[in-house]
Amino acid sequence: MKLVIIGYGGMGGYHAECLQKYAEQKFEFSIELAGIYDIDPARVALANERGIRAYASPEEIWADKEVNAVLIATPNDVHLPYVLAAAAAGKNIICEKPIALSSTEAEQMYAAAEKAGVVFTVHQNRRWDDDYLTVRNIIKRGDIGDVYKIESRVVGCNGIPGDWRKVRAQGGGMMLDWGVHLIDQMLQMIDSRVTSLYCDYSFIYGEEVDDGCDLLVNFENGVQYRVVVATDCFRHLPRWMVYGIDGTAVVEDWDLSGGMTRVLERVDKNLVGIRAGNGFTRTMAQRSHSSVERLPLPVVHAEPFAFYKNFAGACAGVQALAIRKDEVLRVFRLMEAAERSARENVVIKEIL
Ligand SMILES: NC(=O)c1ccc[n+]([C@@H]2O[C@H](COP(=O)([O-])OP(=O)(O)OC[C@H]3O[C@@H](n4cnc5c(N)ncnc54)[C@H](O)[C@@H]3O)[C@@H](O)[C@H]2O)c1
């Protein structure tokens, strides 16, 4: 398969590197980087410097019979026109997340791809993040008993990155930028329907779009899940907190540091009270060593190149797409409900 990357910026450059490494692996279903297209002459010059062909126009890509696929990594607002044009030209498509700025646009894209009979998928790459797979494994193994609460948090201190991400019409804010990943992970992880949610957006930097969000979701099976995206926090906070009835797990960071504490004795006979501020407490004191045990995280590593392999396999007609239309649209419905909750300051009680 020959693929062209449209939008050779930060993520386009990352994909180009990954695809070059993918090609070296000589997998059964190959993907060859045929070139890039970008409207920025500096990015075109960089591609030339790196020996990557730069197409002169999108039309040149559509007309190239050798090219079977495109990967769209432009700012979010131009995903839609490229997906529609690529589908009409019969090219298989990977589109960066968020595929669109609304569920209506996303549905339009899927309709175009279905009509053209091309493979269309979204780069929800964080389904193959080791930290996320490790949390799933904690739940599956039951190391800390039944899990009733999860906090999934990404925290930065550099504001909203770049230029277009700050423009509502182009980027749509941090919910669409990072929320889309964390919500996709959440819906993959919790096999239950959403019954209610509440969301708060932050505008610390005074941009026209949210620079962070705090989303609380209740599932029918009793799990409560919190998604936090921040761009204004200068201290480290754990990437994941997982609360089970028999213990607590923390995944500190993407480096998989952290661990689990599991209860051995429900009532700690050796509990010692502590001074806390201007008072005394047993309730908030740490457990004695004999009543709990510390365990390492049951780390899971993702299969390398899994996303590209799946796309190539789907294009060859031998694999089902890992990222499905119904999943992508559900994430959009949830993001839209979260936005409504934040805007109107209300709890949304909908089955999602
Ligand atoms: N999946 C992930 O982990 C991940 C990470 C980062 C970004 N992204 C997504 O990738 C996309 C690009 O983000 P980025 O950080 O690389 O942005 P970026 O600004 O670094 O790059 C965008 C590139 O697109 C080019 N471009 C702009 N308009 C264009 C047009 N009409 N036609 C062709 N090229 C055009 C720009 O010149 C630039 O080189 C976004 O949708 C973003 O959400 C995904």
The ligand as an SDF file (V2000), in Angstrom:
LIG
                    3D

 44 48  0  0  0  0  0  0  0  0999 V2000
   -3.1570   11.1080   17.8520 N   0  0  0  0  0  0  0  0  0  0  0  0
   -2.2960   11.8690   18.4740 C   0  0  0  0  0  0  0  0  0  0  0  0
   -1.6140   11.4370   19.3940 O   0  0  0  0  0  0  0  0  0  0  0  0
   -2.1140   13.2930   18.0110 C   0  0  0  0  0  0  0  0  0  0  0  0
   -1.0900   14.0890   18.5460 C   0  0  0  0  0  0  0  0  0  0  0  0
   -0.9490   15.3870   18.0630 C   0  0  0  0  0  0  0  0  0  0  0  0
   -1.8070   15.8630   17.0960 C   0  0  0  0  0  0  0  0  0  0  0  0
   -2.8110   15.0590   16.6220 N   0  0  0  0  0  0  0  0  0  0  0  0
   -3.7490   15.5560   15.6080 C   0  0  0  0  0  0  0  0  0  0  0  0
   -3.0380   15.7300   14.3890 O   0  0  0  0  0  0  0  0  0  0  0  0
   -3.5630   16.8360   13.6630 C   0  0  0  0  0  0  0  0  0  0  0  0
   -2.4160   17.8170   13.4180 C   0  0  0  0  0  0  0  0  0  0  0  0
   -1.8990   18.2570   14.6490 O   0  0  0  0  0  0  0  0  0  0  0  0
   -0.3790   18.7630   14.7710 P   0  0  0  0  0  0  0  0  0  0  0  0
   -0.0680   18.8770   16.1990 O   0  0  0  0  0  0  0  0  0  0  0  0
    0.5070   17.9380   13.9000 O   0  0  0  0  0  0  0  0  0  0  0  0
   -0.5140   20.2210   14.1470 O   0  0  0  0  0  0  0  0  0  0  0  0
    0.6130   21.0590   13.4450 P   0  0  0  0  0  0  0  0  0  0  0  0
    0.1520   22.4620   13.4390 O   0  0  0  0  0  0  0  0  0  0  0  0
    1.9520   20.7400   14.0350 O   0  0  0  0  0  0  0  0  0  0  0  0
    0.6210   20.5050   11.9390 O   0  0  0  0  0  0  0  0  0  0  0  0
   -0.4250   20.7220   11.0310 C   0  0  0  0  0  0  0  0  0  0  0  0
    0.1730   20.7600    9.6380 C   0  0  0  0  0  0  0  0  0  0  0  0
   -0.9080   20.8650    8.7050 O   0  0  0  0  0  0  0  0  0  0  0  0
   -0.5490   21.8260    7.7200 C   0  0  0  0  0  0  0  0  0  0  0  0
   -1.7910   22.3460    7.1290 N   0  0  0  0  0  0  0  0  0  0  0  0
   -2.6270   23.3000    7.6330 C   0  0  0  0  0  0  0  0  0  0  0  0
   -3.6800   23.4740    6.8050 N   0  0  0  0  0  0  0  0  0  0  0  0
   -3.5020   22.6160    5.7710 C   0  0  0  0  0  0  0  0  0  0  0  0
   -4.2390   22.3260    4.6060 C   0  0  0  0  0  0  0  0  0  0  0  0
   -5.3720   22.9500    4.3270 N   0  0  0  0  0  0  0  0  0  0  0  0
   -3.7550   21.3880    3.7700 N   0  0  0  0  0  0  0  0  0  0  0  0
   -2.5680   20.7500    4.0340 C   0  0  0  0  0  0  0  0  0  0  0  0
   -1.8290   20.9850    5.1060 N   0  0  0  0  0  0  0  0  0  0  0  0
   -2.2950   21.9010    5.9820 C   0  0  0  0  0  0  0  0  0  0  0  0
    0.2640   22.8630    8.4680 C   0  0  0  0  0  0  0  0  0  0  0  0
    1.0650   23.6250    7.5880 O   0  0  0  0  0  0  0  0  0  0  0  0
    1.0750   21.9890    9.4170 C   0  0  0  0  0  0  0  0  0  0  0  0
    2.3020   21.5950    8.8380 O   0  0  0  0  0  0  0  0  0  0  0  0
   -4.6800   17.4100   14.5190 C   0  0  0  0  0  0  0  0  0  0  0  0
   -5.9000   16.8910   14.1010 O   0  0  0  0  0  0  0  0  0  0  0  0
   -4.3450   16.9140   15.9160 C   0  0  0  0  0  0  0  0  0  0  0  0
   -5.4830   16.8010   16.7590 O   0  0  0  0  0  0  0  0  0  0  0  0
   -2.9600   13.7990   17.0590 C   0  0  0  0  0  0  0  0  0  0  0  0
  1  2  1  0
  2  3  2  0
  2  4  1  0
  4  5  1  0
  4 44  2  0
  5  6  2  0
  6  7  1  0
  7  8  2  0
  8  9  1  0
  8 44  1  0
  9 10  1  0
  9 42  1  0
 10 11  1  0
 11 12  1  0
 11 40  1  0
 12 13  1  0
 13 14  1  0
 14 15  2  0
 14 16  1  0
 14 17  1  0
 17 18  1  0
 18 19  2  0
 18 20  1  0
 18 21  1  0
 21 22  1  0
 22 23  1  0
 23 24  1  0
 23 38  1  0
 24 25  1  0
 25 26  1  0
 25 36  1  0
 26 27  1  0
 26 35  1  0
 27 28  2  0
 28 29  1  0
 29 30  1  0
 29 35  2  0
 30 31  1  0
 30 32  2  0
 32 33  1  0
 33 34  2  0
 34 35  1  0
 36 37  1  0
 36 38  1  0
 38 39  1  0
 40 41  1  0
 40 42  1  0
 42 43  1  0
M  CHG  2   8   1  16  -1
M  END
$$$$
